[in-house]
Amino acid sequence: MQISGKLARAARALVEWPRDHVARLAGIDTPMLADFEAGRADPGDDAKARLRLVLEQGGAVFLPEDGEQGAGVRLKFTARDVRAINRMEGEGGPVGTDDV
């Protein structure tokens, strides 16, 4: 799935990375990324693939269009989040009966 400018902008907002940071990591000029996000330019297939990879590494998950819904993007749990959740799950101690 190739990403659109709108999906790239949404993913960048979800991972909370500034445009210049994403552009640098993807090897794209910042003005080109801004134009792509606004629908004014197409950076090419290679640049879009790099952009998608960078955003996915930041935690974005791109959802393809299916028969009922359009394409989208969501945020996945990062490895750090998963470790924190696993740590919190064991903090209450063993499960026991409750007198209440």
RODO-2510 file (C-alpha; in nm, 4 decimals, decimal comma):
residues 100
     n   res          X          Y          Z
     1     m     0,0000     0,0000     0,0000
     2     q     0,1336     0,3396    -0,0959
     3     i     0,0580     0,6216     0,1413
     4     s    -0,1061     0,9485     0,0483
     5     g    -0,0057     1,2899     0,1731
     6     k    -0,3071     1,3040     0,4041
     7     l    -0,2165     0,9679     0,5602
     8     a     0,1451     1,0796     0,6012
     9     r     0,0338     1,3982     0,7757
    10     a    -0,2046     1,2050     1,0019
    11     a     0,0648     0,9494     1,0890
    12     r     0,3154     1,2226     1,1653
    13     a     0,0628     1,3850     1,4004
    14     l    -0,0015     1,0524     1,5742
    15     v     0,3663     0,9811     1,6378
    16     e     0,4113     1,3458     1,7417
    17     w     0,7168     1,4109     1,5274
    18     p     0,7837     1,7472     1,3636
    19     r     0,7946     1,7637     0,9852
    20     d     1,1666     1,8411     0,9680
    21     h     1,2502     1,5359     1,1816
    22     v     1,0449     1,3005     0,9630
    23     a     1,1848     1,4549     0,6459
    24     r     1,5422     1,4098     0,7673
    25     l     1,4859     1,0457     0,8669
    26     a     1,3169     0,9691     0,5333
    27     g     1,5749     1,1562     0,3264
    28     i     1,3184     1,3993     0,1875
    29     d     1,3442     1,7778     0,1726
    30     t     1,1191     1,9412     0,4326
    31     p     0,9411     2,1619     0,1726
    32     m     0,8766     1,8527    -0,0416
    33     l     0,7224     1,6739     0,2570
    34     a     0,5037     1,9771     0,3293
    35     d     0,3897     1,9869    -0,0342
    36     f     0,3218     1,6115    -0,0335
    37     e     0,1155     1,6354     0,2852
    38     a    -0,0830     1,9217     0,1321
    39     g    -0,1428     1,7293    -0,1917
    40     r     0,0649     1,9672    -0,4045
    41     a     0,3506     1,7308    -0,4942
    42     d     0,4433     1,3657    -0,5356
    43     p     0,7918     1,2817    -0,4058
    44     g     0,8008     0,9507    -0,5945
    45     d     0,7543     0,5888    -0,4985
    46     d     1,0953     0,5457    -0,3316
    47     a     1,0492     0,8517    -0,1125
    48     k     0,6972     0,7448    -0,0148
    49     a     0,8256     0,3986     0,0788
    50     r     1,0992     0,5529     0,2975
    51     l     0,8461     0,7898     0,4520
    52     r     0,6115     0,5034     0,5332
    53     l     0,8933     0,3013     0,6901
    54     v     1,0031     0,5935     0,9090
    55     l     0,6477     0,6587     1,0279
    56     e     0,5908     0,2886     1,0979
    57     q     0,9107     0,2800     1,3027
    58     g     0,7645     0,5681     1,5019
    59     g     0,4532     0,3662     1,5836
    60     a     0,2108     0,4384     1,2997
    61     v     0,0126     0,1534     1,1457
    62     f    -0,1305     0,2147     0,7990
    63     l    -0,4659     0,0521     0,7309
    64     p    -0,5501    -0,0347     0,3696
    65     e    -0,8810     0,0523     0,2131
    66     d    -1,1271    -0,2321     0,2299
    67     g    -1,4671    -0,2615     0,0672
    68     e    -1,6451    -0,0668     0,3387
    69     q    -1,3937     0,1809     0,4773
    70     g    -1,1267     0,4036     0,3327
    71     a    -0,7574     0,3833     0,4076
    72     g    -0,6464     0,5050     0,7472
    73     v    -0,3745     0,5207     1,0073
    74     r    -0,3652     0,4384     1,3762
    75     l    -0,1058     0,4291     1,6527
    76     k     0,0283     0,0981     1,7774
    77     f     0,1803     0,0247     2,1116
    78     t     0,5549     0,0755     2,1165
    79     a     0,7856    -0,1833     2,2712
    80     r     0,8324     0,0519     2,5673
    81     d     0,4547     0,0742     2,6152
    82     v     0,4225    -0,3055     2,6109
    83     r     0,6963    -0,3417     2,8741
    84     a     0,5220    -0,0835     3,0934
    85     i     0,1868    -0,2600     3,0595
    86     n     0,3422    -0,5976     3,1436
    87     r     0,5127    -0,4462     3,4487
    88     m     0,1889    -0,2867     3,5714
    89     e    -0,0118    -0,6062     3,5292
    90     g     0,1952    -0,7806     3,7963
    91     e     0,1961    -0,4952     4,0502
    92     g    -0,1213    -0,5992     4,2309
    93     g     0,0186    -0,9308     4,3498
    94     p    -0,1412    -1,2693     4,3089
    95     v    -0,5151    -1,2930     4,2531
    96     g    -0,7086    -1,4152     4,5543
    97     t    -1,0582    -1,4337     4,6917
    98     d    -1,2260    -1,1166     4,8066
    99     d    -1,4312    -1,0960     5,1271
   100     v    -1,6271    -0,7963     5,0042
***
